[in-house]
């Protein structure tokens, strides 16, 4: 799971592929990504990583980012 391209195949469904632009897969780390929709839209997201037990366990807090790529805690 430490490889961003492999993670993209796991996280993004085929019709909304993910692109990770930052990836620090360690407890306390953070990842940033966006997904590309069928019409070209690119909503962003982030993970704050709580636990990593390779290769079986990954615990993250997942959220959306704003237009500058920073966490947007007011979003669902």
C-alpha angles and dihedrals in degrees: 000000000000092000115086096210091054090047091052091059090051099044103038122064114226093257093047105033118192126229116197113210096175125028125176103160100190132102105280092022129118137220129198126200145155131213123220116221129207092265094048097261114147115201112185131225143178141205126213102202117224103169138010124186104166126245101005113036136045123169117189141162104229123202145152126265129220125241091281093053097254123130112275103204093181091068121089 
